């Protein structure tokens, strides 16, 4: 499990991609009222962990199966009583809380 979804901006980006389909960095930045650099940085993180893919025409597409799997892993940790992995407990401004709902 990664802590990628424990970031509000990344979950907002994923929500737009899941509900509205593929979008460019520029389209996402306008929809979410983010700077291009912020949007690009979060797209790079989401791409690096495989939650989104780059498709033709510079668009990004979310992978519903991978997002669902990640959300379920987070839910298991929080609802299953298991201890979160060490990186989750250290820094990165991530604090344990209720599971995130993407859809």
N, CA and C atoms as a LAMMPS dump frame, in Angstrom:
ITEM: TIMESTEP
0
ITEM: NUMBER OF ATOMS
309
ITEM: BOX BOUNDS ff ff ff
-5.0000000000000000e+02 5.0000000000000000e+02
-5.0000000000000000e+02 5.0000000000000000e+02
-5.0000000000000000e+02 5.0000000000000000e+02
ITEM: ATOMS id mol type element x y z
1 1 1 N 0.845 -1.183 0
2 1 2 C 0 0 0
3 1 3 C 0.886 1.239 0
4 2 1 N 0.547 2.196 -0.803
5 2 2 C 1.286 3.451 -0.79
6 2 3 C 0.423 4.52 -0.132
7 3 1 N 1.046 5.63 0.18
8 3 2 C 0.31 6.718 0.822
9 3 3 C -0.106 7.781 -0.194
10 4 1 N -0.039 7.451 -1.453
11 4 2 C -0.336 8.403 -2.522
12 4 3 C -1.744 8.979 -2.391
13 5 1 N -2.718 8.172 -2.004
14 5 2 C -4.09 8.652 -1.917
15 5 3 C -4.379 9.431 -0.64
16 6 1 N -3.391 9.561 0.213
17 6 2 C -3.594 10.34 1.432
18 6 3 C -3.248 11.8 1.187
19 7 1 N -3.581 12.268 0.013
20 7 2 C -3.337 13.645 -0.383
21 7 3 C -4.595 14.149 -1.09
22 8 1 N -5.162 15.211 -0.586
23 8 2 C -6.435 15.723 -1.106
24 8 3 C -6.349 16.114 -2.584
25 9 1 N -5.269 16.745 -2.984
26 9 2 C -5.15 17.171 -4.387
27 9 3 C -5.12 15.967 -5.317
28 10 1 N -4.369 14.933 -4.953
29 10 2 C -4.307 13.74 -5.809
30 10 3 C -5.657 13.034 -5.88
31 11 1 N -6.386 13.001 -4.774
32 11 2 C -7.703 12.355 -4.829
33 11 3 C -8.669 13.184 -5.672
34 12 1 N -8.538 14.499 -5.655
35 12 2 C -9.375 15.349 -6.51
36 12 3 C -9.06 15.103 -7.985
37 13 1 N -7.786 14.988 -8.316
38 13 2 C -7.379 14.703 -9.7
39 13 3 C -7.941 13.354 -10.136
40 14 1 N -7.794 12.348 -9.293
41 14 2 C -8.315 11.02 -9.637
42 14 3 C -9.825 11.053 -9.819
43 15 1 N -10.52 11.778 -8.961
44 15 2 C -11.979 11.848 -9.064
45 15 3 C -12.384 12.421 -10.428
46 16 1 N -11.736 13.492 -10.86
47 16 2 C -12.055 14.085 -12.164
48 16 3 C -11.771 13.088 -13.279
49 17 1 N -10.625 12.435 -13.226
50 17 2 C -10.277 11.48 -14.282
51 17 3 C -11.223 10.287 -14.309
52 18 1 N -11.643 9.822 -13.147
53 18 2 C -12.559 8.681 -13.099
54 18 3 C -13.962 9.052 -13.574
55 19 1 N -14.426 10.223 -13.202
56 19 2 C -15.799 10.616 -13.53
57 19 3 C -15.945 11.238 -14.916
58 20 1 N -14.917 11.96 -15.363
59 20 2 C -15.035 12.693 -16.624
60 20 3 C -14.181 12.127 -17.753
61 21 1 N -13.338 11.164 -17.452
62 21 2 C -12.506 10.563 -18.478
63 21 3 C -11.181 11.288 -18.644
64 22 1 N -10.401 10.863 -19.636
65 22 2 C -9.07 11.415 -19.838
66 22 3 C -9.062 12.935 -19.985
67 23 1 N -8.047 13.568 -19.406
68 23 2 C -7.883 15.021 -19.455
69 23 3 C -6.412 15.357 -19.565
70 24 1 N -6.133 16.533 -20.098
71 24 2 C -4.752 17.021 -20.143
72 24 3 C -4.419 17.689 -18.809
73 25 1 N -3.143 17.93 -18.61
74 25 2 C -2.691 18.643 -17.42
75 25 3 C -3.359 20.015 -17.348
76 26 1 N -3.41 20.689 -18.475
77 26 2 C -4.011 22.023 -18.518
78 26 3 C -5.501 21.977 -18.163
79 27 1 N -6.226 21.021 -18.714
80 27 2 C -7.657 20.888 -18.404
81 27 3 C -7.874 20.623 -16.92
82 28 1 N -7.061 19.745 -16.361
83 28 2 C -7.186 19.444 -14.931
84 28 3 C -6.876 20.668 -14.072
85 29 1 N -5.841 21.395 -14.447
86 29 2 C -5.481 22.569 -13.651
87 29 3 C -6.606 23.607 -13.672
88 30 1 N -7.278 23.763 -14.806
89 30 2 C -8.404 24.694 -14.88
90 30 3 C -9.602 24.206 -14.069
91 31 1 N -9.941 22.929 -14.219
92 31 2 C -11.095 22.372 -13.495
93 31 3 C -10.907 22.43 -11.988
94 32 1 N -9.682 22.164 -11.544
95 32 2 C -9.411 22.076 -10.107
96 32 3 C -8.833 23.362 -9.519
97 33 1 N -8.633 24.363 -10.388
98 33 2 C -8.084 25.647 -9.961
99 33 3 C -6.734 25.481 -9.266
100 34 1 N -5.858 24.746 -9.973
101 34 2 C -4.495 24.507 -9.502
102 34 3 C -3.522 25.099 -10.505
103 35 1 N -2.312 25.389 -10.067
104 35 2 C -1.3 25.835 -11.02
105 35 3 C -0.891 24.646 -11.889
106 36 1 N -0.357 24.953 -13.063
107 36 2 C 0.115 23.878 -13.941
108 36 3 C 1.222 23.071 -13.274
109 37 1 N 2.129 23.746 -12.568
110 37 2 C 3.241 23.026 -11.935
111 37 3 C 2.751 22.088 -10.835
112 38 1 N 1.771 22.528 -10.067
113 38 2 C 1.206 21.664 -9.02
114 38 3 C 0.506 20.468 -9.647
115 39 1 N -0.277 20.722 -10.668
116 39 2 C -0.995 19.644 -11.344
117 39 3 C -0.011 18.641 -11.936
118 40 1 N 1.021 19.141 -12.614
119 40 2 C 2.024 18.265 -13.222
120 40 3 C 2.725 17.413 -12.165
121 41 1 N 3.086 18.021 -11.048
122 41 2 C 3.773 17.287 -9.972
123 41 3 C 2.914 16.129 -9.467
124 42 1 N 1.62 16.385 -9.249
125 42 2 C 0.735 15.325 -8.761
126 42 3 C 0.47 14.274 -9.837
127 43 1 N 0.37 14.688 -11.095
128 43 2 C 0.222 13.71 -12.179
129 43 3 C 1.44 12.802 -12.265
130 44 1 N 2.627 13.363 -12.059
131 44 2 C 3.848 12.55 -12.076
132 44 3 C 3.835 11.508 -10.967
133 45 1 N 3.386 11.89 -9.785
134 45 2 C 3.311 10.941 -8.667
135 45 3 C 2.303 9.843 -8.986
136 46 1 N 1.12 10.222 -9.445
137 46 2 C 0.082 9.234 -9.756
138 46 3 C 0.508 8.294 -10.886
139 47 1 N 1.241 8.826 -11.856
140 47 2 C 1.752 7.989 -12.945
141 47 3 C 2.82 7.028 -12.435
142 48 1 N 3.69 7.516 -11.575
143 48 2 C 4.802 6.684 -11.086
144 48 3 C 4.333 5.478 -10.286
145 49 1 N 3.162 5.564 -9.656
146 49 2 C 2.646 4.422 -8.893
147 49 3 C 1.608 3.629 -9.673
148 50 1 N 1.362 4.025 -10.924
149 50 2 C 0.49 3.246 -11.799
150 50 3 C -0.998 3.494 -11.649
151 51 1 N -1.401 4.541 -10.931
152 51 2 C -2.829 4.813 -10.787
153 51 3 C -3.41 5.522 -12.008
154 52 1 N -2.555 6.187 -12.771
155 52 2 C -2.986 6.792 -14.032
156 52 3 C -1.981 6.458 -15.118
157 53 1 N -2.445 6.538 -16.356
158 53 2 C -1.603 6.299 -17.527
159 53 3 C -1.693 7.515 -18.429
160 54 1 N -0.634 7.723 -19.197
161 54 2 C -0.662 8.775 -20.215
162 54 3 C -1.148 8.15 -21.509
163 55 1 N -2.123 8.788 -22.133
164 55 2 C -2.694 8.287 -23.382
165 55 3 C -2.428 9.322 -24.473
166 56 1 N -2.723 9 -25.732
167 56 2 C -2.433 9.936 -26.823
168 56 3 C -2.985 11.339 -26.58
169 57 1 N -2.382 12.29 -27.266
170 57 2 C -2.764 13.708 -27.212
171 57 3 C -2.465 14.334 -25.856
172 58 1 N -1.506 13.774 -25.114
173 58 2 C -1.101 14.368 -23.851
174 58 3 C -2.125 14.259 -22.739
175 59 1 N -3.028 13.321 -22.861
176 59 2 C -4.073 13.142 -21.849
177 59 3 C -3.657 12.094 -20.82
178 60 1 N -4.271 12.197 -19.656
179 60 2 C -4.048 11.237 -18.589
180 60 3 C -5.365 10.533 -18.3
181 61 1 N -5.271 9.225 -18.027
182 61 2 C -6.448 8.398 -17.786
183 61 3 C -6.237 7.625 -16.486
184 62 1 N -7.251 7.595 -15.633
185 62 2 C -7.172 6.839 -14.388
186 62 3 C -7.47 5.369 -14.658
187 63 1 N -6.861 4.507 -13.867
188 63 2 C -7.125 3.08 -13.947
189 63 3 C -8.082 2.715 -12.807
190 64 1 N -9.38 2.539 -13.104
191 64 2 C -10.346 2.269 -12.039
192 64 3 C -9.99 1.059 -11.177
193 65 1 N -9.464 0.003 -11.808
194 65 2 C -9.118 -1.202 -11.052
195 65 3 C -7.993 -0.931 -10.059
196 66 1 N -6.982 -0.202 -10.497
197 66 2 C -5.851 0.086 -9.62
198 66 3 C -6.243 1.048 -8.51
199 67 1 N -7.079 2.019 -8.831
200 67 2 C -7.546 2.956 -7.801
201 67 3 C -8.381 2.195 -6.772
202 68 1 N -9.285 1.344 -7.229
203 68 2 C -10.116 0.553 -6.319
204 68 3 C -9.247 -0.311 -5.408
205 69 1 N -8.237 -0.935 -5.96
206 69 2 C -7.344 -1.776 -5.173
207 69 3 C -6.625 -0.963 -4.091
208 70 1 N -6.18 0.224 -4.456
209 70 2 C -5.489 1.091 -3.497
210 70 3 C -6.436 1.549 -2.388
211 71 1 N -7.654 1.911 -2.758
212 71 2 C -8.645 2.34 -1.76
213 71 3 C -8.963 1.184 -0.813
214 72 1 N -9.1 -0.016 -1.364
215 72 2 C -9.375 -1.18 -0.518
216 72 3 C -8.219 -1.449 0.435
217 73 1 N -6.987 -1.305 -0.027
218 73 2 C -5.824 -1.515 0.841
219 73 3 C -5.818 -0.517 1.99
220 74 1 N -6.173 0.726 1.7
221 74 2 C -6.238 1.735 2.759
222 74 3 C -7.337 1.361 3.752
223 75 1 N -8.475 0.929 3.243
224 75 2 C -9.585 0.539 4.114
225 75 3 C -9.234 -0.625 5.01
226 76 1 N -8.494 -1.591 4.492
227 76 2 C -8.091 -2.748 5.284
228 76 3 C -7.221 -2.306 6.452
229 77 1 N -6.298 -1.413 6.201
230 77 2 C -5.411 -0.937 7.263
231 77 3 C -6.21 -0.223 8.34
232 78 1 N -7.104 0.676 7.934
233 78 2 C -7.831 1.478 8.916
234 78 3 C -8.982 0.745 9.564
235 79 1 N -9.734 -0.007 8.803
236 79 2 C -10.888 -0.688 9.355
237 79 3 C -10.557 -2.069 9.907
238 80 1 N -9.483 -2.674 9.403
239 80 2 C -9.116 -4.012 9.831
240 80 3 C -8.3 -4.049 11.106
241 81 1 N -7.963 -2.896 11.616
242 81 2 C -7.219 -2.858 12.87
243 81 3 C -5.738 -3.118 12.703
244 82 1 N -5.283 -3.304 11.474
245 82 2 C -3.859 -3.516 11.256
246 82 3 C -3.079 -2.241 11.468
247 83 1 N -1.817 -2.389 11.743
248 83 2 C -0.955 -1.229 11.944
249 83 3 C -0.495 -0.732 10.583
250 84 1 N -0.628 0.564 10.316
251 84 2 C -0.149 1.09 9.032
252 84 3 C 1.343 0.864 8.871
253 85 1 N 1.825 0.733 7.635
254 85 2 C 3.254 0.586 7.402
255 85 3 C 4.013 1.789 7.962
256 86 1 N 5.257 1.589 8.325
257 86 2 C 6.073 2.636 8.943
258 86 3 C 6.067 3.953 8.183
259 87 1 N 6.202 3.962 6.826
260 87 2 C 6.22 5.251 6.13
261 87 3 C 4.95 6.069 6.347
262 88 1 N 3.828 5.391 6.595
263 88 2 C 2.587 6.09 6.812
264 88 3 C 2.603 6.841 8.136
265 89 1 N 3.356 6.325 9.075
266 89 2 C 3.399 6.933 10.396
267 89 3 C 4.444 8.022 10.511
268 90 1 N 5.3 8.15 9.528
269 90 2 C 6.399 9.096 9.604
270 90 3 C 6.244 10.207 8.587
271 91 1 N 6.29 11.431 9.029
272 91 2 C 6.327 12.593 8.141
273 91 3 C 5.254 12.614 7.078
274 92 1 N 5.575 13.25 5.981
275 92 2 C 4.722 13.383 4.805
276 92 3 C 3.334 13.922 5.123
277 93 1 N 3.164 14.538 6.247
278 93 2 C 1.91 15.154 6.663
279 93 3 C 0.728 14.206 6.598
280 94 1 N 0.961 12.912 6.447
281 94 2 C -0.142 11.953 6.402
282 94 3 C -0.462 11.515 7.82
283 95 1 N -1.711 11.618 8.184
284 95 2 C -2.124 11.162 9.497
285 95 3 C -3.233 10.149 9.326
286 96 1 N -3.212 9.096 10.133
287 96 2 C -4.264 8.089 10.008
288 96 3 C -5.636 8.718 10.207
289 97 1 N -6.597 8.25 9.466
290 97 2 C -7.96 8.752 9.562
291 97 3 C -8.9 7.805 8.839
292 98 1 N -10.104 8.231 8.568
293 98 2 C -11.045 7.342 7.889
294 98 3 C -10.604 7.066 6.451
295 99 1 N -11.03 5.934 5.881
296 99 2 C -10.644 5.614 4.512
297 99 3 C -11.195 6.648 3.536
298 100 1 N -10.476 6.852 2.449
299 100 2 C -10.895 7.806 1.425
300 100 3 C -11.846 7.146 0.457
301 101 1 N -12.85 7.865 0.04
302 101 2 C -13.775 7.38 -0.961
303 101 3 C -13.538 8.165 -2.243
304 102 1 N -13.208 7.474 -3.315
305 102 2 C -12.887 8.121 -4.578
306 102 3 C -14.131 8.309 -5.432
307 103 1 N -14.988 7.316 -5.471
308 103 2 C -16.148 7.416 -6.368
309 103 3 C -17.407 7.703 -5.611
